Amino acid sequence: MDSLNNSVKSFKTLRVVKSFFYLIIILFLTNYIINHYIIWYVSYQWLSAISIVLFLVIYALLKKILQFGKIYHISFISLMLFILIIKTFIFDIKKISGISMKPSLKDGQWVLIDKLHYGINIPYFLFPFGTIGYKKICLKEICYLQKLKRFDIVIFDFPDPVIKERIWIKRIIGLENEEYEFKDNALYINRKKLDFYSHIDFLTEYHSTPIFILPEELKIYPSIYQFFFLNGTGEKGIIPDGSYLLIGDNTKFSRDSRIYGFIPKDRIIGKVIYAF
């Protein structure tokens, strides 16, 4: 009898664990779709309602697919969750789209990204349970965020409602509190010409007026940051505390800090460590 009771308890425990893992996966998929594909097209007030519908649709579809393939059991759900954790918090592989990083990285090339050492990014939105503030958790013992150097290639999150993209890959060119100036088709850092670029423009044509309305998630930053997000870096100045000047290698075809302003450290997702 005790053996039977223990078996029943174990079965119930497995069901609870499976349901929990399954819920986490559905939440991830819901938030990913909301943040990358839906947020651009609806008002902020509608997102919670839409996310509830999306959550239920993903729940039903995913369950049907897993049951149809006869893989709806805890080992497979656990594997899915494990892969999701690796991809979200430790390492990721991304395909380069566009020519903004030529010749260093070509369109269609793949890169391996180290996320573990650059902080855990808590989601901007946790739908359908409402919204939460953006937060980066960076464990002091393993966090390399303070050790990023000039010319490191990083990926960062910056929502651009104009072209409806948010994940970018650029190179760190200026560090916090450094003086910069775009002059004579060159970039000067601390009044020294940076020889990395043979030709670079400030792209003044983008800055007669702000190119987009500031997304809600960026309004948590101080007003000085918000100004730069809307108006770009300006032709010269000082890079604010806790931020970087990020520019693409192919400067004529790159949307970067010249347009978006200085990128705060907490929006850095990871560093490119290998290209293939």
BELBELTA-V139223 format. One record per residue. RES is the residue in one letter. PSI is psi in radians with two decimals (999 if undefined). Layout:
# BELBELTA-V139223
res=RES psi=PSI
res=RES psi=PSI
This chain:
# BELBELTA-V139223
res=M psi=-0.77
res=D psi=-0.65
res=S psi=-0.70
res=L psi=-0.76
res=N psi=-0.72
res=N psi=-0.65
res=S psi=-0.72
res=V psi=-0.76
res=K psi=-0.73
res=S psi=-0.72
res=F psi=-0.76
res=K psi=-0.68
res=T psi=-0.77
res=L psi=-0.69
res=R psi=-0.71
res=V psi=-0.79
res=V psi=-0.79
res=K psi=-0.76
res=S psi=-0.68
res=F psi=-0.83
res=F psi=-0.74
res=Y psi=-0.71
res=L psi=-0.74
res=I psi=-0.75
res=I psi=-0.75
res=I psi=-0.69
res=L psi=-0.74
res=F psi=-0.85
res=L psi=-0.71
res=T psi=-0.86
res=N psi=-0.61
res=Y psi=-0.82
res=I psi=-0.73
res=I psi=-0.88
res=N psi=-0.51
res=H psi=-0.40
res=Y psi=-0.46
res=I psi=-0.60
res=I psi=-0.45
res=W psi=-0.40
res=Y psi=-0.12
res=V psi=2.77
res=S psi=2.73
res=Y psi=-0.61
res=Q psi=-0.43
res=W psi=-0.20
res=L psi=-0.69
res=S psi=-0.76
res=A psi=-0.77
res=I psi=-0.66
res=S psi=-0.57
res=I psi=-0.81
res=V psi=-0.79
res=L psi=-0.72
res=F psi=-0.81
res=L psi=-0.66
res=V psi=-0.80
res=I psi=-0.72
res=Y psi=-0.84
res=A psi=-0.80
res=L psi=-0.80
res=L psi=-0.71
res=K psi=-0.73
res=K psi=-0.77
res=I psi=-0.79
res=L psi=-0.68
res=Q psi=-0.68
res=F psi=-0.68
res=G psi=0.03
res=K psi=0.70
res=I psi=0.36
res=Y psi=1.26
res=H psi=2.96
res=I psi=-0.56
res=S psi=-0.73
res=F psi=-0.73
res=I psi=-0.71
res=S psi=-0.70
res=L psi=-0.75
res=M psi=-0.78
res=L psi=-0.70
res=F psi=-0.80
res=I psi=-0.70
res=L psi=-0.74
res=I psi=-0.77
res=I psi=-0.86
res=K psi=-0.63
res=T psi=-0.68
res=F psi=-0.28
res=I psi=-1.19
res=F psi=2.66
res=D psi=2.72
res=I psi=2.24
res=K psi=2.60
res=K psi=2.30
res=I psi=2.25
res=S psi=1.98
res=G psi=3.14
res=I psi=0.29
res=S psi=-0.33
res=M psi=0.20
res=K psi=2.55
res=P psi=-0.02
res=S psi=-0.79
res=L psi=2.26
res=K psi=2.72
res=D psi=2.25
res=G psi=-0.17
res=Q psi=2.71
res=W psi=2.57
res=V psi=2.56
res=L psi=2.26
res=I psi=2.24
res=D psi=1.96
res=K psi=-0.50
res=L psi=-0.73
res=H psi=0.10
res=Y psi=0.38
res=G psi=2.64
res=I psi=2.15
res=N psi=1.91
res=I psi=2.40
res=P psi=2.60
res=Y psi=-0.67
res=F psi=2.44
res=L psi=1.38
res=F psi=2.61
res=P psi=0.36
res=F psi=0.20
res=G psi=-2.99
res=T psi=2.66
res=I psi=2.83
res=G psi=2.68
res=Y psi=2.40
res=K psi=2.35
res=K psi=2.23
res=I psi=2.09
res=C psi=1.84
res=L psi=2.19
res=K psi=-0.63
res=E psi=-0.48
res=I psi=0.06
res=C psi=2.15
res=Y psi=0.18
res=L psi=-0.62
res=Q psi=-0.22
res=K psi=0.10
res=L psi=2.44
res=K psi=2.88
res=R psi=2.37
res=F psi=-0.03
res=D psi=2.49
res=I psi=2.20
res=V psi=2.82
res=I psi=2.54
res=F psi=2.85
res=D psi=2.01
res=F psi=1.99
res=P psi=2.10
res=D psi=1.79
res=P psi=-0.26
res=V psi=-0.90
res=I psi=0.07
res=K psi=0.86
res=E psi=2.73
res=R psi=-0.33
res=I psi=2.14
res=W psi=2.69
res=I psi=2.10
res=K psi=3.08
res=R psi=2.41
res=I psi=2.13
res=I psi=-0.67
res=G psi=2.45
res=L psi=2.89
res=E psi=2.47
res=N psi=0.17
res=E psi=2.64
res=E psi=2.39
res=Y psi=2.74
res=E psi=2.27
res=F psi=2.05
res=K psi=2.36
res=D psi=0.81
res=N psi=0.56
res=A psi=2.87
res=L psi=2.25
res=Y psi=2.24
res=I psi=2.15
res=N psi=0.72
res=R psi=0.25
res=K psi=2.29
res=K psi=2.32
res=L psi=1.99
res=D psi=-0.03
res=F psi=-0.65
res=Y psi=2.32
res=S psi=-0.41
res=H psi=2.26
res=I psi=2.40
res=D psi=2.79
res=F psi=-0.30
res=L psi=0.91
res=T psi=-0.37
res=E psi=-0.35
res=Y psi=-0.17
res=H psi=0.32
res=S psi=-0.63
res=T psi=2.80
res=P psi=2.47
res=I psi=-0.14
res=F psi=2.86
res=I psi=2.39
res=L psi=2.14
res=P psi=2.64
res=E psi=-0.69
res=E psi=-0.30
res=L psi=-0.12
res=K psi=-0.08
res=I psi=-0.26
res=Y psi=2.74
res=P psi=2.74
res=S psi=-0.57
res=I psi=-0.69
res=Y psi=-0.78
res=Q psi=-0.64
res=F psi=-0.83
res=F psi=-0.65
res=F psi=-0.66
res=L psi=-0.48
res=N psi=0.01
res=G psi=-3.05
res=T psi=-0.43
res=G psi=2.84
res=E psi=-0.41
res=K psi=2.81
res=G psi=-2.79
res=I psi=2.32
res=I psi=2.18
res=P psi=2.81
res=D psi=2.48
res=G psi=0.45
res=S psi=2.95
res=Y psi=2.73
res=L psi=1.97
res=L psi=2.26
res=I psi=2.52
res=G psi=2.68
res=D psi=-0.63
res=N psi=1.40
res=T psi=-0.40
res=K psi=-0.31
res=F psi=0.79
res=S psi=2.19
res=R psi=1.97
res=D psi=-2.68
res=S psi=-0.45
res=R psi=-0.48
res=I psi=-0.80
res=Y psi=-0.12
res=G psi=-2.98
res=F psi=2.44
res=I psi=2.06
res=P psi=2.61
res=K psi=-0.62
res=D psi=-0.06
res=R psi=0.00
res=I psi=2.13
res=I psi=-0.72
res=G psi=3.12
res=K psi=2.41
res=V psi=2.16
res=I psi=-0.19
res=Y psi=2.46
res=A psi=2.46
res=F psi=999
